[in-house]
Amino acid sequence: MNTRSSIQGLHPAIATPEVEAAIDAVIAGIDQAQSKLTGVRSPDPDKQAAAAATIQTYGEARGRGLWYPLMGSGLGRGALVELTDGSVKYDFITGIGVHAFGHGDLDIIRTAIMAATGDVVMQGNLQCNEDAAAFSEALLSGAADGGERKLAHCFLTNSGALANENALKICMQKTGGAPRVLTFEHCFAGRTTTMAQVGDSAGARQGLALNLEVEHLPYFDPADPEGSTSRAVEQLEQAIRRYPCQHACLALEPLQGEGGFNVAPRSFFQPLMERARAAGIPIWFDEVQSFGRTEAMYRYQWLDLEPDVVTVGKMSQVCATLYTPDMNPNPGLLSATFIGSTASLRVGRRMLERLQAEGAYGEDGRHARLHQAFRRFARQLVESNPEHFPSPHDPGRPASPDEVIGGAGGMMRLTPYGGDATRIKPLLMRMLDAGVIAFSCGHGPVHLRFLPPMGVLTESDIESVLGIVGDVLEEDA
Ligand SMILES: Cc1ncc(COP(=O)(O)O)c(C=O)c1O
């Protein structure tokens, strides 16, 4: 990768040969430091105590410890990250899908350094630099269909939950303050007081004053495609009959994230969207987790569907709400001090540019091929360890690979132990010790969740990681 490709990011008055040479020297120094990261490494006994103390102090400051007792050292290479205890691990969760180009990608670092030469660190809604306009244009042009811009507007913000708040406000204003939301079982929408009510997780709204009427429709069930579709349609119709003109939106994750990497086809969403549209209910796709990492930049494009509002986040670095002209709200509804940092805006745009230029998307694009490689290696693992892969639906028999391998693109899931939650967390901790950082998803069955760095991921990274998972499973025997 030519890491000089985005040098145009320097202000012309700053882009002197001396400044460019200085940036080259910094990049060369980082490259040199990274060369020592060649694979998984055990913790360094000299660093372990200090690392553990910082993690503990930070946990006390937060009032609760970190889920994983780990912190990055600031050095990494591709899918590998060095931690403060000196260990090196495969990062297959990337800050829950944020670091799309992994750790220490030199082009991304160069982009961030150039952003840091700018005059401001943060950009906002009252005042911004051209970076905000360029990032917004990258999201909108990626959403344009054959040059047509149905999603013509894009409002930037700095978290997925806030992008979702903006989406809901837009939908509510459009429907004259309709108080109800239609969404799906197992969905997740963020942790503001309102999004905690939209999401299907009781723990996330414990102790909150509930002020939103939310109905959770059944999601697609691959074991019963037609039945699950007709049950969802029937429940939607019933809700519309019961509460006419009371729904602000039909909110859906086209590929569920926290809920278990549940994939649904166009044939599931289309009849639901038709019914909702006929009743004047706007359709909002929450793509905060799936954005950028499957076979198309936007999942709605892959499904060939037309939402009114779309939210994106995580790998985009800066989050956004995109919407059609018809949904454009009145002045005063949306704003905030921050959009995001100059570096986030530049890096987000650069990532999108690279994913497109490097062939990430399409039926035979990099994301589709890497997912197929994941399925191939995972299948070998499942077939050689049937005792660790009972069927989640019938624990008495070994699972078929399709029951325990799932997801799409860079959302990869594997379900050992029949998806038994009590065994998945200890497994994740043993995987961490052995050199793999992953996470879980799903409300039962609970799955191993992988959000690997798709921009730099190789098949050999996937093979190594699943090899480590296999070793850890075998130790368990
Ligand atoms: C589908 C979905 N929506 C919204 C959010 C919230 O995003 P954030 O954590 O950036 O607020 C998430 C985060 O996991 C998500 O997966």
Ligand as a Chemical Component Dictionary entry (heavy atoms), coordinates in Angstrom:
data_LIG
# 
_chem_comp.id                   LIG 
_chem_comp.type                 NON-POLYMER 
_chem_comp.pdbx_formal_charge   0 
_chem_comp.three_letter_code    LIG 
# 
loop_
_chem_comp_atom.comp_id 
_chem_comp_atom.atom_id 
_chem_comp_atom.alt_atom_id 
_chem_comp_atom.type_symbol 
_chem_comp_atom.charge 
_chem_comp_atom.model_Cartn_x 
_chem_comp_atom.model_Cartn_y 
_chem_comp_atom.model_Cartn_z 
_chem_comp_atom.pdbx_ordinal 
LIG C1 C1 C 0 -27.248 -1.768 15.618 1  
LIG C2 C2 C 0 -26.669 -0.787 16.587 2  
LIG N1 N1 N 0 -27.244 0.412  16.741 3  
LIG C3 C3 C 0 -26.754 1.336  17.581 4  
LIG C4 C4 C 0 -25.638 1.068  18.340 5  
LIG C5 C5 C 0 -25.120 2.096  19.291 6  
LIG O1 O1 O 0 -23.919 2.650  18.855 7  
LIG P1 P1 P 0 -22.962 3.398  19.881 8  
LIG O2 O2 O 0 -22.457 2.374  20.823 9  
LIG O3 O3 O 0 -21.903 4.013  19.023 10 
LIG O4 O4 O 0 -23.791 4.432  20.564 11 
LIG C6 C6 C 0 -25.002 -0.161 18.218 12 
LIG C7 C7 C 0 -23.811 -0.491 19.036 13 
LIG O5 O5 O 0 -23.444 -1.619 19.234 14 
LIG C8 C8 C 0 -25.534 -1.116 17.323 15 
LIG O6 O6 O 0 -24.965 -2.331 17.179 16 
# 
loop_
_chem_comp_bond.comp_id 
_chem_comp_bond.atom_id_1 
_chem_comp_bond.atom_id_2 
_chem_comp_bond.value_order 
_chem_comp_bond.pdbx_ordinal 
LIG C1 C2 SING 1  
LIG C2 N1 SING 2  
LIG C2 C8 DOUB 3  
LIG N1 C3 DOUB 4  
LIG C3 C4 SING 5  
LIG C4 C5 SING 6  
LIG C4 C6 DOUB 7  
LIG C5 O1 SING 8  
LIG O1 P1 SING 9  
LIG P1 O2 DOUB 10 
LIG P1 O3 SING 11 
LIG P1 O4 SING 12 
LIG C6 C7 SING 13 
LIG C6 C8 SING 14 
LIG C7 O5 DOUB 15 
LIG C8 O6 SING 16 
# 
